[in-house]
Structure formats: structure tokens, C-alpha cells
Amino acid sequence: MSTTEGPKVLPDGRSEQAADALEAARAGRKKGPLQPLRDYWNGLPRAVQWAWLLIVVAVAYALPYLNFFPLTTEPGNDWPLACFAMATYGLIAIGLNVVVGYAGLLDLGYVAFFAVGSYTAAMLTSPDSPFLKIPYLWTVPVAMAVTMTFGVILGVPTLRLRGDYLAIVTLGFGEIVRILATIIPAMKGQVGFQNVGHPPGRPQRASRSSPTPTACPGTGSR
């Protein structure tokens, strides 16, 4: 060994085994039917990828207006309302994928945070609510702040919980939100709110067909 080179640290047996296992997993990994498409997408320049993503976003934005076959086979259904329901469940699924799939936290009361945000928006926009009325777009940051506050209140005492214990606590939080929405008169859990604020634009067809539509945040329309 020359004087210019320092002593070499020899790898131990565990690191060699881990490297061999990783190499074997890479070599034995089966390529799925979509692997050529993934390779093609990864080989595209970043600008081209962003251009395709913008096209997808534009199509998704125009989807409520594309009420034709084969997107919908029931012309009598309210297609924009169906798209709204699909977007809601899709957003919940993405959030669950982050919480359960990536973070590994068994959260059974995750949807309660959606109820907190929706009730906040309804109580600040519906004429049935006794609270201050603000424009709908203003309720978006307010609902986010209120939901984040509830998340901190739930998260601080449960930082050390894992597995079944975390599942029990979060399930209890979801039940507490449901019960409070039912027994507090201002939240109108069994009756719901009428004329809840909505994004600017053309009113929903369901609102025109029914003279007194009633919406129950977090539980759908009644």
C-alpha cells in the first residue's frame, strides 16, 4: 500500500449480502406490459413531459362538458355532478395512498378531515348557517386552516402511536366528528345545509331541477 493512499475499509458480510440481494432483485425483476411505455416516457425531454401533462390537465378540466359516448352511456344522468363525485373519491384515494401507502400509518379516520373542511365551507356560505357569510373562494384557505388545526390537535398526542393503536385513535376521531355533526344544532347533521357555496361558473343542473336542494357536507346531497 502506497503512502498516498489511505487504508481501505473492507466491506463486512452484511453489506455484501445486501448488495447481492439488491442486484439479484434487479436482475430478476419481471417487466410488466407497460414497461416499454414507462421507458419511453422516462426517455422524453422534460419539456415534452410537461406539455403532455398540460394536455391531460386540460382534458380533465373539460371533462364535465364532454357528455357523450363512450364517456357516459346514460344521457339522463348529471354528468358534471358525477365528475365531481369521481374527483372527490379520487382525492380521498390519493390522500390515503400518501398516509397509508407511503407513510405506513393505519389511519381509519382520514375522511373526517374532509368532513371538517366541508362543514367549514358550508357554515360560512349557506344562508341556513348563523355564522358570518363570506365568498366561496375565501372559504378555501379558511377550511384548510381549520382542517390543519384539527390535524395538529389530533397529531400531537398520537405522535408515538403506531399500528393498531393509531388505528383505534383515528377511528375514534372520525366517530367524534360524525357525532358532533349530528348533535350540534348549528351543524345541521340530520337536516343539512341549503344553497352551499360553489365555485364560480354555471350553476349545477341539479340545483335548477330542485327548488330547495339540501346538501349535507361530508355525506353527499339529500
Buried (B, 14 or more C-beta within 10 A) or exposed (E): EEEEEEEEEEEEEEEEEEEEEEEEEEEEEEEEEEEEEEEEEEEEEEEEEEEEEEEEEEEEEEBBEEBEEEEBEEEEEBBBBBBBEEEEEEEBEEBEEEBBEEEEBBBBBBBBBBBBBBBBBBBBBBEBBEEEEEEBEEBBEBBEEBBBEBEEEBEEEBEEBEEEEBBBBBBBBBEEBBEBBEEEEEBBBEEBBBBBBBEEEEEBEEBEEEEEBBBBBBBEBE
